[in-house]
Amino acid sequence: MLNIVLVEPEIPANTGNIGRTCVLTGSRLHLVGPLGFDLSDKAIQRAGLSYWQSLDIVLWRDWEAFERDALEGDFQHVHFLTKAGSRTYAEATYHEGDWLVFGKESSGLRRELLQAHSERCERIPMLGDEVLRNADDWHARHQELTPNLRRDICGNFVDAREGRITSLNLSNAVAIVTYEALRQQGFPRMEP
């Protein structure tokens, strides 16, 4: 089983899509607070998340509690997914029980966390990657390079002039990396 970790997710639709991916793949979803939305029974029913009761989900108060109680200080099987990663997710090796950690939609994972574990950072290659990969503040740098860049409702970055998406939203990124990890582990019907 894989562990999908969302740190301070902000967009409920993304978390709902990721939850569906977790149910379909047998992955456990960890939500690390504070969350940018409500997870009450009423909110779940209103959102029509009929599969939510089938989801293996663990809620964590904050990163410190998650790091202490879930990881127990062991980062050997942790993959931090970030635009700042020096290697791609496809270059990584995944094992049963690994932790795939994704940051919040607006700003990703904390810089201090990424710096402390830079050897564990991975990225999904995209067009324009070579220009942005080494920027200290990715969003500010991206805005400087493409001033017409705006976030759509799903968290994608879209160039308003060209109508071109320039990065993945959180639920797309989670699905891509999750299925590569599962493929490497011999997930049924994913052999080459």
C-alpha positions as CSV (number, residue, x, y, z in Angstrom):
1,M,0.0,0.0,0.0
2,L,1.2,3.5,-0.8
3,N,0.7,6.5,1.5
4,I,-0.5,9.6,-0.2
5,V,0.2,12.7,1.9
6,L,-1.4,16.1,1.3
7,V,0.1,18.8,3.4
8,E,-2.4,21.6,4.0
9,P,-4.6,21.0,1.0
10,E,-6.7,24.0,0.0
11,I,-9.1,22.9,-2.8
12,P,-11.7,20.4,-1.8
13,A,-12.3,19.2,-5.4
14,N,-8.6,18.2,-5.6
15,T,-8.8,16.3,-2.4
16,G,-12.0,14.6,-3.5
17,N,-10.3,13.5,-6.7
18,I,-7.3,12.3,-4.9
19,G,-9.5,10.4,-2.4
20,R,-11.1,8.6,-5.4
21,T,-7.7,7.6,-6.8
22,C,-6.7,6.3,-3.3
23,V,-9.9,4.1,-3.1
24,L,-9.2,2.7,-6.6
25,T,-5.6,1.9,-5.9
26,G,-5.8,0.8,-2.3
27,S,-3.7,3.7,-1.2
28,R,-4.0,5.4,2.2
29,L,-4.7,9.1,2.2
30,H,-3.1,11.3,4.9
31,L,-4.4,14.8,5.3
32,V,-2.0,17.1,7.2
33,G,-3.6,20.2,8.6
34,P,-4.6,22.8,8.7
35,L,-7.1,22.0,5.9
36,G,-8.5,24.7,3.7
37,F,-12.0,23.2,3.8
38,D,-14.5,21.4,6.0
39,L,-14.6,17.5,6.3
40,S,-17.7,17.2,8.3
41,D,-20.3,14.5,7.3
42,K,-22.6,17.2,6.1
43,A,-19.9,18.7,3.8
44,I,-19.0,15.3,2.4
45,Q,-22.6,14.5,1.7
46,R,-23.1,17.9,0.1
47,A,-20.1,17.3,-2.2
48,G,-21.5,13.9,-3.3
49,L,-18.5,11.9,-2.2
50,S,-20.3,8.6,-2.0
51,Y,-17.0,6.7,-2.0
52,W,-15.6,8.6,1.0
53,Q,-16.6,5.8,3.5
54,S,-14.5,3.4,1.5
55,L,-11.4,5.7,1.8
56,D,-8.6,4.7,4.1
57,I,-7.9,8.2,5.5
58,V,-5.9,9.5,8.4
59,L,-6.1,13.1,9.6
60,W,-3.1,14.9,11.2
61,R,-3.2,18.1,13.1
62,D,-0.1,19.5,11.5
63,W,3.3,18.5,9.9
64,E,5.0,18.2,13.2
65,A,2.5,15.6,14.5
66,F,2.7,13.7,11.2
67,E,6.5,13.7,11.1
68,R,6.7,12.6,14.8
69,D,4.0,10.0,14.8
70,A,3.7,8.6,11.3
71,L,7.3,8.9,10.0
72,E,8.9,8.6,13.4
73,G,11.8,10.8,12.0
74,D,12.6,8.2,9.3
75,F,12.6,9.8,5.8
76,Q,14.1,6.8,3.9
77,H,10.9,6.0,2.2
78,V,9.6,9.5,1.7
79,H,9.2,11.2,-1.7
80,F,8.7,14.9,-1.7
81,L,7.0,16.0,-4.9
82,T,8.0,19.5,-5.8
83,K,8.9,21.7,-8.8
84,A,12.2,22.2,-7.1
85,G,13.2,18.5,-7.3
86,S,16.5,17.7,-9.0
87,R,15.3,14.4,-10.3
88,T,12.1,13.3,-11.9
89,Y,9.5,11.0,-10.3
90,A,10.3,8.4,-13.0
91,E,13.9,8.3,-11.8
92,A,12.8,7.3,-8.3
93,T,12.4,3.8,-7.0
94,Y,9.2,3.1,-5.1
95,H,8.5,0.4,-2.5
96,E,5.5,-0.9,-0.7
97,G,4.6,1.6,2.1
98,D,6.4,4.6,0.6
99,W,5.1,8.1,1.4
100,L,4.3,10.4,-1.5
101,V,4.2,13.9,0.0
102,F,2.5,16.8,-1.9
103,G,2.2,20.4,-0.7
104,K,-0.7,22.8,-0.8
105,E,-2.0,24.1,-4.1
106,S,-1.0,27.8,-3.7
107,S,2.6,27.4,-2.5
108,G,3.7,23.7,-2.4
109,L,5.8,22.3,0.5
110,R,7.7,24.6,2.9
111,R,11.1,25.6,1.6
112,E,12.8,24.6,4.9
113,L,11.4,21.1,4.6
114,L,12.6,20.7,1.0
115,Q,16.1,22.1,1.8
116,A,16.4,19.6,4.7
117,H,15.5,16.7,2.5
118,S,16.7,17.8,-1.0
119,E,17.9,14.3,-1.9
120,R,14.3,13.1,-1.4
121,C,12.7,15.8,-3.7
122,E,11.3,14.8,-7.1
123,R,9.4,16.6,-9.8
124,I,7.1,15.9,-12.7
125,P,8.8,17.3,-15.9
126,M,6.8,19.9,-17.8
127,L,7.3,22.4,-20.6
128,G,9.3,25.3,-19.3
129,D,10.9,23.2,-16.5
130,E,14.4,24.1,-17.3
131,V,13.7,27.8,-16.8
132,L,11.8,27.4,-13.5
133,R,13.5,24.5,-11.7
134,N,16.1,26.5,-10.0
135,A,14.1,29.5,-9.1
136,D,14.0,30.4,-5.3
137,D,10.4,31.5,-5.4
138,W,8.8,29.5,-8.2
139,H,5.5,31.4,-8.3
140,A,7.1,34.8,-8.3
141,R,9.6,33.8,-11.0
142,H,6.8,32.3,-13.1
143,Q,4.8,35.5,-12.8
144,E,7.8,37.4,-13.9
145,L,8.4,35.1,-16.9
146,T,4.7,35.0,-17.9
147,P,2.8,37.9,-16.5
148,N,-0.5,36.7,-17.8
149,L,-0.3,33.6,-15.7
150,R,-3.5,32.9,-13.6
151,R,-4.7,30.0,-11.5
152,D,-7.9,28.3,-12.6
153,I,-10.5,26.9,-10.3
154,C,-8.7,23.5,-10.1
155,G,-5.3,25.0,-9.2
156,N,-3.8,24.8,-12.7
157,F,-1.6,27.6,-13.9
158,V,-3.0,29.0,-17.2
159,D,-1.5,31.6,-19.5
160,A,-4.5,33.8,-20.1
161,R,-3.2,35.1,-23.5
162,E,-2.5,31.7,-25.0
163,G,-5.0,29.6,-23.0
164,R,-2.2,27.2,-22.3
165,I,-1.9,25.3,-19.0
166,T,1.7,25.5,-17.7
167,S,1.5,23.1,-14.7
168,L,-0.5,20.3,-13.3
169,N,-3.1,20.7,-10.6
170,L,-2.6,18.6,-7.4
171,S,-5.0,15.8,-8.3
172,N,-3.3,15.3,-11.7
173,A,0.2,15.3,-10.1
174,V,-0.9,12.7,-7.4
175,A,-2.4,10.4,-10.1
176,I,0.7,10.5,-12.3
177,V,3.2,9.7,-9.5
178,T,0.9,7.2,-7.8
179,Y,0.4,5.1,-10.9
180,E,4.2,5.2,-11.6
181,A,4.9,3.9,-8.1
182,L,2.2,1.2,-8.5
183,R,3.6,0.2,-11.9
184,Q,7.0,-0.3,-10.4
185,Q,5.4,-2.5,-7.7
186,G,3.6,-4.7,-10.2
187,F,0.1,-3.3,-9.8
188,P,-2.3,-5.6,-11.6
189,R,-2.7,-5.0,-15.4
190,M,0.1,-2.3,-15.5
191,E,2.9,-4.5,-16.9
192,P,4.6,-3.0,-20.0
